[in-house]
């Protein structure tokens, strides 16, 4: 059964586009990465969201390790380091790790709060808000890193905190939008889920529903694109350094505009068809 969701043109579009007809987004179509409610998302839609965000997380985390000697896609290591610094009573380091943990937490909180606040009005707008904030933060990192970064300890801590905040936003958005299915930066939980789901899938006494198979595909997609992002990120950072951070907002902008492609194509087609009719009438 094909599920339909109305896509209204009065969202995030100029006012003179409101007269355009409504395009319906079915659960079998690809061009609905952000608009589709989590209950109606298809495997293809989840794979698109999982692959793009996992790639960004992989690039970001590897670059952070190389440039700042810190993980930014997860906070597990930071919790362990915080416990270590507490035992050693290194209060300056304790403040840094607590701040990093809070920034990741606040990012996830803001993403979830924004989605819950706007999903009743517009799923696209609800899911787009955290991505827009993430783009702004990553652009700041790119601009500062390319023009002002001198490698001091304070700069390293601040930029690491900014990236942790951005990854918290991304992880919170993806998890909320997908109903908890996708976590683009949480590979520890991914391996746990993948292990249990593979055991269920291949166990002779367990049924093999399509939902379980789709979950396994999503986990493998996240893992594969995370690793791919890490490899590509490390390679290009060694060549171009902070310039690589300009590439990440481009990927996220692609995620934002992906749902708008049918609308843009329709608008362009309408303009050209109108011009053709006008030329014929005048001739």
C-alpha positions as CSV (number, residue, x, y, z in Angstrom):
1,X,0.0,0.0,0.0
2,X,1.4,3.3,-1.0
3,X,1.4,6.0,1.7
4,X,0.9,9.6,0.6
5,X,2.1,12.7,2.4
6,X,1.2,16.2,1.1
7,X,4.1,18.4,0.2
8,X,3.1,22.0,0.4
9,X,4.9,24.6,-1.6
10,X,4.4,27.4,0.9
11,X,7.2,26.0,3.1
12,X,10.7,27.4,2.6
13,X,9.7,28.7,-0.9
14,X,9.0,32.2,-2.2
15,X,5.5,33.5,-1.9
16,X,4.8,33.5,-5.6
17,X,5.3,29.7,-5.6
18,X,2.3,29.0,-3.4
19,X,-0.1,28.7,-6.4
20,X,1.8,25.6,-7.6
21,X,-0.1,22.3,-7.4
22,X,0.6,19.9,-4.5
23,X,3.1,17.1,-5.2
24,X,2.5,13.9,-3.3
25,X,5.4,12.0,-1.8
26,X,4.8,8.3,-1.6
27,X,6.8,5.9,0.5
28,X,8.2,4.3,-2.6
29,X,9.7,7.5,-4.0
30,X,13.2,8.6,-3.3
31,X,12.8,12.4,-3.3
32,X,11.5,12.7,0.3
33,X,14.5,12.4,2.6
34,X,13.2,14.9,5.2
35,X,9.5,15.3,4.6
36,X,8.4,11.7,5.3
37,X,7.1,11.0,8.8
38,X,9.1,8.4,10.6
39,X,6.2,5.9,10.6
40,X,6.0,6.0,6.8
41,X,9.7,6.1,5.8
42,X,10.8,3.6,3.2
43,X,14.1,1.7,3.1
44,X,15.4,3.9,0.3
45,X,14.6,7.1,2.2
46,X,16.3,5.8,5.3
47,X,19.3,4.7,3.3
48,X,19.7,8.1,1.7
49,X,19.6,9.8,5.1
50,X,21.8,7.2,6.8
51,X,24.5,7.3,4.1
52,X,24.8,11.1,3.8
53,X,24.9,11.8,7.5
54,X,27.2,8.8,8.3
55,X,29.6,10.0,5.7
56,X,29.7,13.5,7.2
57,X,30.3,11.9,10.7
58,X,33.1,9.8,9.4
59,X,34.9,12.7,7.7
60,X,34.5,14.9,10.8
61,X,35.6,12.4,13.3
62,X,38.8,11.4,11.5
63,X,39.8,15.0,10.8
64,X,39.2,15.8,14.5
65,X,41.5,13.0,15.5
66,X,44.2,14.1,13.1
67,X,43.9,17.9,13.8
68,X,42.7,18.1,17.4
69,X,43.6,14.7,18.9
70,X,40.0,14.2,20.0
71,X,36.9,12.2,19.0
72,X,34.0,14.3,17.9
73,X,31.4,11.8,16.6
74,X,30.8,10.2,20.0
75,X,31.4,10.9,23.7
76,X,32.3,7.5,25.1
77,X,36.0,8.2,25.2
78,X,35.4,11.6,26.7
79,X,33.4,10.1,29.6
80,X,36.3,7.7,30.3
81,X,38.8,10.7,30.2
82,X,36.5,12.7,32.5
83,X,36.6,9.9,35.1
84,X,40.4,9.7,34.8
85,X,40.8,13.5,35.3
86,X,38.5,13.5,38.3
87,X,40.7,10.9,39.9
88,X,43.8,12.9,39.1
89,X,42.0,16.1,40.2
90,X,43.0,18.0,37.1
91,X,40.2,20.6,37.3
92,X,41.0,22.4,34.1
93,X,40.7,19.2,32.1
94,X,37.6,18.3,34.0
95,X,36.0,21.6,32.9
96,X,36.9,20.9,29.3
97,X,35.5,17.3,29.2
98,X,32.3,18.4,31.0
99,X,31.8,21.2,28.5
100,X,32.3,18.9,25.6
101,X,29.8,16.4,26.9
102,X,27.3,19.2,27.5
103,X,27.7,20.5,24.0
104,X,27.0,17.2,22.4
105,X,24.0,16.7,24.8
106,X,22.7,20.2,24.0
107,X,23.0,19.6,20.3
108,X,20.9,16.5,20.5
109,X,18.4,18.2,22.8
110,X,18.0,21.2,20.4
111,X,17.5,18.9,17.4
112,X,14.9,16.8,19.1
113,X,13.1,19.8,20.6
114,X,13.0,21.6,17.2
115,X,11.6,18.5,15.5
116,X,8.9,17.9,18.2
117,X,7.9,21.6,18.0
118,X,7.5,21.8,14.2
119,X,6.7,18.2,13.0
120,X,2.9,18.9,13.4
121,X,3.2,21.8,11.0
122,X,5.9,20.7,8.6
123,X,8.1,17.6,8.7
124,X,10.5,19.2,6.3
125,X,11.0,22.3,8.4
126,X,11.3,20.4,11.6
127,X,14.1,18.2,10.3
128,X,15.8,21.0,8.4
129,X,16.3,23.3,11.3
130,X,19.0,21.1,13.0
131,X,20.7,20.7,9.7
132,X,20.8,24.4,9.1
133,X,22.3,25.0,12.5
134,X,24.9,22.3,11.8
135,X,25.8,23.9,8.5
136,X,26.4,27.2,10.2
137,X,28.6,25.6,12.9
138,X,30.7,23.6,10.4
139,X,31.1,26.7,8.2
140,X,32.4,28.6,11.3
141,X,34.9,25.8,11.8
142,X,36.0,25.9,8.2
143,X,36.4,29.7,8.1
144,X,38.2,29.9,11.4
145,X,40.4,26.9,10.7
146,X,41.5,28.2,7.3
147,X,42.0,31.8,8.3
148,X,42.8,32.1,12.0
149,X,43.7,28.8,13.6
150,X,47.2,28.8,15.1
151,X,47.1,25.5,16.9
152,X,46.8,26.7,20.5
153,X,45.2,24.5,23.2
154,X,42.3,26.9,23.7
155,X,41.5,26.9,20.0
156,X,41.7,23.2,19.9
157,X,39.2,22.9,22.8
158,X,36.8,25.4,21.3
159,X,36.7,23.9,17.8
160,X,36.4,20.4,19.2
161,X,33.4,21.6,21.3
162,X,31.8,23.2,18.2
163,X,32.1,20.0,16.2
164,X,30.8,17.9,19.1
165,X,27.8,20.3,19.2
166,X,27.3,19.8,15.5
167,X,27.5,16.1,15.7
168,X,25.0,16.1,18.6
169,X,22.6,18.1,16.4
170,X,23.1,15.6,13.5
171,X,22.7,12.5,15.7
172,X,19.6,13.9,17.4
173,X,18.0,14.9,14.2
174,X,18.7,11.6,12.4
175,X,17.6,9.5,15.3
176,X,14.4,11.4,15.9
177,X,13.5,11.6,12.2
178,X,14.0,7.9,11.7
179,X,12.2,6.8,14.9
180,X,15.5,5.7,16.5
181,X,16.5,3.5,13.6
182,X,19.5,5.6,12.4
183,X,22.3,6.8,14.6
184,X,24.9,8.2,12.3
185,X,27.7,8.7,14.9
186,X,27.0,5.9,17.5
187,X,28.9,2.9,16.2
188,X,29.1,1.1,19.6
189,X,25.3,0.8,19.6
190,X,25.3,0.0,15.9
191,X,27.5,-3.0,16.3
192,X,25.4,-4.2,19.2
193,X,22.2,-3.8,17.3
194,X,23.7,-5.4,14.1
195,X,25.0,-8.4,16.1
196,X,21.6,-9.1,17.7
197,X,19.7,-8.5,14.5
198,X,21.9,-10.8,12.5
199,X,21.5,-13.5,15.2
200,X,17.7,-13.1,15.0
201,X,17.8,-13.1,11.2
202,X,19.8,-16.3,10.8
203,X,18.5,-18.2,13.8
204,X,16.3,-21.1,12.6
205,X,13.6,-20.5,15.2
206,X,13.2,-16.8,14.4
207,X,11.0,-15.5,11.6
208,X,12.7,-13.2,9.1
209,X,10.4,-10.3,8.5
210,X,11.2,-7.6,6.0
211,X,11.5,-5.0,8.8
212,X,14.4,-7.0,10.3
213,X,16.2,-7.3,7.0
214,X,15.8,-3.5,6.4
215,X,17.3,-2.7,9.8
216,X,20.3,-4.8,9.0
217,X,20.7,-3.0,5.6
218,X,20.5,0.3,7.4
219,X,23.2,-0.7,10.0
220,X,25.6,-1.8,7.2
221,X,24.9,1.3,5.2
222,X,25.8,3.5,8.2
223,X,28.9,1.5,8.9
224,X,30.1,1.5,5.3
225,X,29.6,5.2,4.7
226,X,31.2,6.1,8.1
227,X,34.3,4.2,7.2
228,X,34.3,5.6,3.6
229,X,34.0,9.1,5.1
230,X,36.9,8.5,7.4
231,X,39.1,7.3,4.7
232,X,38.3,10.1,2.3
233,X,38.4,12.7,5.1
234,X,41.9,11.6,6.2
235,X,43.2,11.6,2.6
236,X,42.0,15.0,1.7
237,X,42.8,16.6,5.0
238,X,46.5,15.6,4.6
239,X,46.3,17.4,1.2
240,X,44.1,20.4,1.8
241,X,43.8,20.7,5.7
242,X,40.8,22.8,6.9
243,X,39.5,23.3,3.3
244,X,37.8,19.9,3.7
245,X,35.4,21.4,6.2
246,X,33.9,23.5,3.4
247,X,32.8,20.3,1.7
248,X,30.7,19.1,4.6
249,X,28.1,21.9,4.4
250,X,27.8,21.1,0.7
251,X,26.7,17.5,1.6
252,X,24.3,18.8,4.2
253,X,22.9,21.4,1.7
254,X,22.3,18.5,-0.7
255,X,20.3,16.7,2.0
256,X,18.2,19.9,2.5
257,X,17.5,20.5,-1.2
258,X,16.9,16.9,-2.1
259,X,13.2,17.1,-1.2
260,X,12.9,20.3,-3.2
261,X,14.1,18.9,-6.5
262,X,10.6,17.9,-7.8
263,X,9.3,21.3,-6.9
264,X,12.3,23.1,-8.7
265,X,11.9,20.9,-11.8
266,X,8.2,21.6,-11.8
267,X,8.8,25.3,-11.5
268,X,11.4,25.3,-14.3
269,X,9.1,23.2,-16.6
270,X,6.2,25.6,-15.9
271,X,8.3,28.6,-16.8
272,X,9.6,27.1,-20.1
273,X,6.1,25.8,-21.1
274,X,4.7,29.3,-20.4
275,X,7.4,30.9,-22.5
276,X,6.7,28.4,-25.3
277,X,3.0,29.2,-25.3
278,X,3.7,32.9,-25.3
279,X,6.1,32.6,-28.3
280,X,3.6,30.6,-30.3
281,X,0.8,33.1,-29.5
282,X,2.9,36.1,-30.6
283,X,4.1,34.3,-33.8
